């Protein structure tokens, strides 16, 4: 049987943003086809860049061991963050821009220096960080009903959609390991977690991103935003929801899922 090409799968995912979610990509990607999935992601990243979208950072996904086990993998994944994906802290996200969104609270970093070393460790990543932020990632899937495999989510830019950054703080003196997280939806607690949920420490996620992207010839640069992975369970959104994430000692971030 002829396999669907990576170019065709990439086009299918791009179309899904406007026409609606599509079935899993089984006709062209096996569930654990890492290389093929990143090839599809790269095709769309290059396409969007050619359309004038600007990459401002990267996201790490699948940083929780329980989620890795669920998808049958032993590694995180990554996706590109584009400038037009950022929602202002305290701002609005128009539901017309999303398909089946879910919110998750994270810690984010902004880099002050480049990270070009494919052997970058957590200490080197920490030294490169300019600021630390409470953050919310709004994940979304162009795969119907979120019935994703590892290959599906990687091909689909890490199931990324939008992100919110709270006010930044210097890393020095912050507890990046055991900081607690509370995410509220309309004032009620919807998700609880801890910073160590992100690969054991969000700095580990930053170092993993740095190593992985340097090895691909796409090293992280000063000014890049890094989303280090969910600190607790993600929560499906309903139009009108007000979402607020508080990360102990670091700060908070919020947005409203409405046209505004």
N, C-alpha and C positions, 0 to 999 in steps of 0.2 A: 504494500500500500504506500502511495506517495505521501511523504510528510509535508505538512504546510510549512512554507518558508518563514524564516525569522522576519523578513520584511512584511509579509502578509499579517503575521501575528501582531507586529508593532502597529501596523495601520489599523487593525481591528481594535486594539486597545485605545488608540488615539480617538477613533470614532466613538467609542463607548462613552467618552466624557460628555458628548452631546446627544447621543442617540439611546443611551441606556446600557446597563451592564450586560456582559456577554458570558456564555458558558466557559468553564475552565478550558485551558488551552491544550487539551490532551492530544489534539490532532497534530501538534507541532512540537510539544515539549513533554517529556516524561516528568513525573512529579519531582524528581530529584536532579534534573538536568541543570546543574549550576551554570556551566559555561553557556549553554543555549539561552538560559533565562537572562543572564547579564548581557548577552549579545542583543537580545530584544530590547532590554532597557536602554542600552547604549544607542541603538538606532533611534529611539524616540528622544533621548536626551539631545543627540546631535540635531535631530529634526527641529526640536523646540528652540535650541540655540540659534539655528538658522532662521527661525521665525522672529528672532529678536529677544527671546526670554533670556534672562541672565541668571546663572547659577551663583547663589550666595552662600552655599554650604552643603552639608550632607546630613542625612539622618541614619542612625543605626536602628535596626529593627530586630525582632526575635532575640532580644537580649535576656529574656527570662528563660531559665532552663525548662520550666513547665511547658512553655509555648514551643520550644525546640522539640521536646519530646512529642508533643501533639502533632507536629508536622514531620517527624521522623528525621530530624537533622541534628547536627552537633555544632552548628556555627550560626552566628548572627547573619544579617544581611544589611544592605545599605541602599539608599535612594538619594536622588539629587533634590536639593531645595532650591527653588527658583524664587526670585525676588517677589513675583506676583502671588506667591503662596503665603506671604506674611500678612496676618491680620493684626491690626493695631491692638495693643493691650487696652482692654476696656471697650473695644470696638465691636463691630457687627460682622457677621458672616451671613451673606444672603443664602438661604436654603436652595435657591435655584442653581447655585454653583456646585452643589454636592449631589451624590446619588444615594449612598447608604452610609453616612458618616458616623464615626464613633470618636469620642474624645478620650485622651489619656494624658495623665500628668507626667512631666519629665523634668530633668535638669538639662539645661543647655549651656554650652560654652561658646564664647566668641574668642577667636585666636588673636594674639598679638604678634606672633611670629609664625613663619612657615614651619611645616613639619614634613620634610622631604625624605626622612630616613625610613626605609622599609623594616628596620629593626626597632622602631620607636617603642619605648616602654611607658608605663603610667607616669613615672617621674619626669620623663622628657615631655610628655604631653602636658603635665601640670605646669612645667616651666614656660610653656608656650601660650598658656591661657591668659587672656586679658581680663575677661569678666565671666561671672557665673550668673545664671538666670533661672528662676522658676519659669517653667514653660508648659504650654499645652500643645500637643500635636493632635490635629484633627486628621485621623486616618480615614481612608475611604477605599473602596474596592471597585474596580471596573469589572470584577468577576461576580456574577449573579449570586446573591444570597451568601456572600463571603465564603463560598465553598472552595477555598484556596489550598493549593499545595505550595511547597517551598518555591517551585519554579514559577507558579502563577504570581505570587506576591513579588518576587524579584523582578520578573518581567514587567510587572505593573508598577515600576518605580518604588518598590518597597511598600505598596499600598498607601503611599503618602498623598496628602491633599493640601493641608494648610497648617500653619503653626502660629503661635502667639508667644512672644517673649516678654517676661516681666522685666523690671528694672535690674540692671546688672550690678554686681558687687565684685570686688577683687577676691581671688581665691584664698589668699592668705588668711588663716584663722577660721575658715569655714569647715564645718563637718560634712564632708562630701560622702562619707561612708554610711553613717547611721541617721542622717536627716530623715525625719518622718514626713509623710505626704498625706494630705487630705484633699480630695476633690469633691466639690459640692455641685449639685445640679439644682437650680432654683432654691438654694439655701439649705438643701438636705444632703447629708453625706451620701455619696454615690460610690466612692472608691477610696480605699486606704492602702498605703504602701510605705516602702522605705527605699532610700537611695541605693542600698546594697542589692536591690533587685535587678539593677542594670549591670549584668556581667560581674556581679560581686562588688562593683564600685564603678560609678559613672566614669572615672578616670580610665578604667580598663576599657570601657567602650570607646573613649576618645582615642586611646592608643591603638585599639584594634582598627578603627577607621583610618588612622594615620598610616599604619603598616599596610593595610589592604590597598588603599588608594595610591600610596607611594609605589607599591609593587606593580600597579597597573599603569604607572606613568602619569597619574593624575593627582599629584600630592596636594594636601591641604595647604592653604595659603593664609597669611595674615588677613584678618577681617572675616574669615569664614565662620559661619554659624554651625555648630555641631549639636544635633539632638541626640542625647545619649541613651535613649530607650525608656520604655514605660517603667514607672515605679510601682504601678498597681494595675488592677484590671481596667480595661477600656469599657466605656459606657456608650451605648447607642444614643443618638441625639434626636430630639423632636423639635420641630420649629417652635420658636419662642423660648427655648431653654436658655437660661443664664448659667454659664459654666465658670467656676472659680477654682483654681488650684493653689494650695498653700504648701510650700516646702519649708520645713522648720529651719530657721536661721538664715535662709536664703531669700525668701520673699514670696510673692504671689503673682499670678497672672489670671486674666479673665477675659471673656468675650460673651456676646449674646448671639445665639443662632437665629437671627432674624434679619430682615432686609435693612432695617435701620433708617 
